[in-house]
Amino acid sequence: MATYTNTWRNKAWMGWFLMQVPLIFFMDLLEFIWPAWAYEPVGAPLHAAYSVKQWYIQKYSDPIVQWSPETATGHDSWMGLFLYLEAFFLLPTVLYGVYRLVVQRRGTSATDELLFLVYALEVAFTTLICIYDTFYWDNAVYSAELKREMQLQLYGPWFLIPSIGAIDMASRILARVKAADAALGAKKSE
């Protein structure tokens, strides 16, 4: 029988997952999962999301957000892999997290904690790669101030929050391992 961990930290995870759903569907994967007629023309159902993304691109000229297979220059081919990871691992994990923590409200099982640990590590690591990539953006196009803003204010939270989440899930798993070891030790000493 599975045991579930209910803690105030589950509410933070709920908030994170609920925030991720629209960001993944309507920003990160907008052009990859929706047909152009659904977002490009004025009056289209998703045009507001498209407008926000275009505003972000115009303001920051972020090459990572503008990436497409057609615009790839070779050094940034990893971005395609990140989009596949987002579509086929992150999105299902986020939807499962919403189901588990918001709909079921049962807490996390050991299996959930392992899944959420891998999820948090993947988000933190891929974001760290994006932060690292900003150091190599053309200085003639991207000022040092803009790079710092991208690194600390825009990408930084997407590295820091999942890193804290990974520590949370690792500590939960470690607590389960210690409890299992203690139970096994007590059983052997009988």
C-alpha positions as CSV (number, residue, x, y, z in Angstrom):
1,M,0.0,0.0,0.0
2,A,1.4,3.4,-1.0
3,T,2.0,6.0,1.6
4,Y,1.4,9.7,0.7
5,T,3.3,12.7,1.7
6,N,1.1,15.7,2.5
7,T,3.0,18.9,3.3
8,W,2.6,22.6,2.7
9,R,5.2,22.3,0.0
10,N,2.6,20.4,-2.1
11,K,0.8,23.8,-2.4
12,A,4.0,25.3,-3.9
13,W,4.2,22.4,-6.4
14,M,0.5,22.9,-7.2
15,G,1.1,26.6,-8.0
16,W,4.1,25.8,-10.1
17,F,2.3,23.1,-12.1
18,L,-0.8,25.3,-12.6
19,M,1.4,28.1,-13.9
20,Q,3.2,25.8,-16.3
21,V,0.1,24.5,-18.0
22,P,-0.8,27.8,-19.9
23,L,2.9,28.6,-20.4
24,I,3.6,25.3,-22.1
25,F,0.4,25.2,-24.2
26,F,0.2,28.9,-25.2
27,M,3.8,30.1,-25.2
28,D,6.5,27.5,-25.4
29,L,4.7,25.1,-27.8
30,L,2.3,27.6,-29.4
31,E,3.7,27.2,-32.9
32,F,4.4,23.5,-32.5
33,I,1.0,22.1,-31.3
34,W,-1.5,24.6,-32.7
35,P,-2.2,25.3,-36.4
36,A,-1.3,28.9,-37.5
37,W,-5.0,29.8,-38.2
38,A,-5.7,29.3,-34.4
39,Y,-3.2,32.0,-33.3
40,E,-1.8,34.2,-36.1
41,P,-4.8,36.2,-37.6
42,V,-6.3,38.9,-35.5
43,G,-9.4,37.5,-34.0
44,A,-8.1,34.0,-33.9
45,P,-8.9,32.1,-30.6
46,L,-5.3,32.1,-29.5
47,H,-4.2,35.4,-30.9
48,A,-3.8,37.0,-27.5
49,A,-1.2,34.4,-26.6
50,Y,0.5,34.9,-29.9
51,S,0.6,38.7,-29.3
52,V,2.2,38.3,-25.9
53,K,4.8,36.0,-27.4
54,Q,5.5,38.5,-30.2
55,W,5.7,41.3,-27.6
56,Y,8.3,39.3,-25.7
57,I,10.3,38.6,-28.8
58,Q,10.2,42.2,-29.9
59,K,11.3,43.4,-26.4
60,Y,14.1,40.9,-25.8
61,S,14.9,39.4,-29.2
62,D,15.4,36.2,-27.4
63,P,16.8,33.7,-29.9
64,I,15.8,30.7,-27.8
65,V,12.2,31.7,-27.9
66,Q,12.4,32.5,-31.6
67,W,14.0,29.1,-32.5
68,S,12.5,26.9,-35.1
69,P,14.0,24.1,-37.3
70,E,14.1,26.6,-40.2
71,T,16.1,29.2,-38.2
72,A,18.5,26.8,-36.5
73,T,22.1,27.7,-37.1
74,G,23.7,24.5,-36.0
75,H,25.0,25.5,-32.6
76,D,21.5,25.8,-31.2
77,S,20.2,22.5,-32.5
78,W,19.7,21.4,-28.9
79,M,16.6,23.6,-28.7
80,G,14.7,21.2,-30.9
81,L,15.4,18.5,-28.4
82,F,14.2,20.7,-25.6
83,L,10.9,21.3,-27.4
84,Y,10.5,17.5,-27.8
85,L,11.3,17.1,-24.1
86,E,8.7,19.8,-23.2
87,A,6.0,18.2,-25.4
88,F,6.5,14.6,-24.5
89,F,7.9,14.7,-20.9
90,L,7.3,18.0,-19.2
91,L,3.8,18.6,-20.4
92,P,2.5,15.1,-19.4
93,T,4.3,15.4,-16.1
94,V,2.8,18.8,-15.4
95,L,-0.7,17.5,-16.3
96,Y,-0.2,14.5,-14.1
97,G,1.0,16.8,-11.3
98,V,-2.1,18.9,-11.6
99,Y,-4.2,15.8,-11.5
100,R,-2.4,14.3,-8.5
101,L,-2.1,17.4,-6.4
102,V,-5.0,19.6,-7.5
103,V,-7.7,17.1,-8.5
104,Q,-6.9,14.1,-6.2
105,R,-5.3,16.0,-3.4
106,R,-3.8,12.8,-2.0
107,G,-0.2,14.1,-1.7
108,T,2.7,12.4,-3.3
109,S,3.7,8.8,-3.4
110,A,7.2,7.6,-3.7
111,T,6.7,7.1,-7.4
112,D,5.4,10.7,-7.8
113,E,8.4,12.0,-5.9
114,L,10.8,10.2,-8.2
115,L,8.9,11.5,-11.2
116,F,8.8,15.1,-9.9
117,L,12.5,14.9,-9.0
118,V,13.4,13.9,-12.5
119,Y,11.1,16.7,-13.8
120,A,12.7,19.3,-11.6
121,L,16.2,18.3,-12.5
122,E,15.3,18.3,-16.2
123,V,13.8,21.8,-16.1
124,A,16.7,23.2,-14.0
125,F,19.3,21.6,-16.3
126,T,17.8,22.7,-19.6
127,T,17.3,26.2,-18.2
128,L,20.9,26.3,-17.0
129,I,21.9,25.5,-20.6
130,C,19.8,28.4,-21.8
131,I,21.5,30.7,-19.2
132,Y,24.9,29.5,-20.3
133,D,24.0,30.1,-23.9
134,T,23.3,33.8,-23.2
135,F,27.0,34.4,-22.5
136,Y,27.7,33.6,-26.1
137,W,25.1,35.9,-27.7
138,D,26.5,38.5,-30.0
139,N,27.6,41.5,-27.9
140,A,26.7,43.9,-30.8
141,V,23.1,42.7,-30.6
142,Y,22.7,41.9,-26.9
143,S,24.1,44.4,-24.3
144,A,25.7,43.1,-21.1
145,E,22.7,44.7,-19.2
146,L,20.2,42.8,-21.4
147,K,22.1,39.5,-21.0
148,R,22.1,40.0,-17.2
149,E,18.3,40.7,-17.2
150,M,17.8,37.5,-19.3
151,Q,20.0,35.5,-17.0
152,L,18.8,36.7,-13.6
153,Q,15.2,37.9,-14.1
154,L,13.8,35.8,-17.0
155,Y,15.7,32.5,-17.0
156,G,17.0,32.6,-13.4
157,P,13.7,31.8,-11.7
158,W,13.2,28.8,-14.1
159,F,16.5,27.5,-12.8
160,L,16.2,28.4,-9.1
161,I,12.6,27.2,-8.5
162,P,13.0,23.8,-10.0
163,S,16.3,23.4,-8.2
164,I,14.6,24.0,-4.9
165,G,11.9,21.6,-6.0
166,A,14.5,18.9,-6.8
167,I,15.9,19.4,-3.3
168,D,12.4,19.0,-1.9
169,M,11.7,15.8,-3.8
170,A,15.2,14.4,-3.0
171,S,14.7,15.0,0.7
172,R,11.3,13.3,0.6
173,I,12.8,10.3,-1.2
174,L,15.7,10.2,1.3
175,A,13.2,10.3,4.2
176,R,11.5,7.3,2.7
177,V,14.8,5.4,2.2
178,K,15.8,6.1,5.8
179,A,12.4,5.0,7.1
180,A,12.7,1.8,5.1
181,D,16.2,1.2,6.3
182,A,15.1,1.7,9.9
183,A,12.2,-0.6,9.5
184,L,14.4,-3.3,8.0
185,G,17.0,-2.8,10.7
186,A,14.3,-3.2,13.4
187,K,13.0,-6.3,11.7
188,K,16.5,-7.9,11.5
189,S,17.1,-7.2,15.2
190,E,14.0,-9.1,16.3
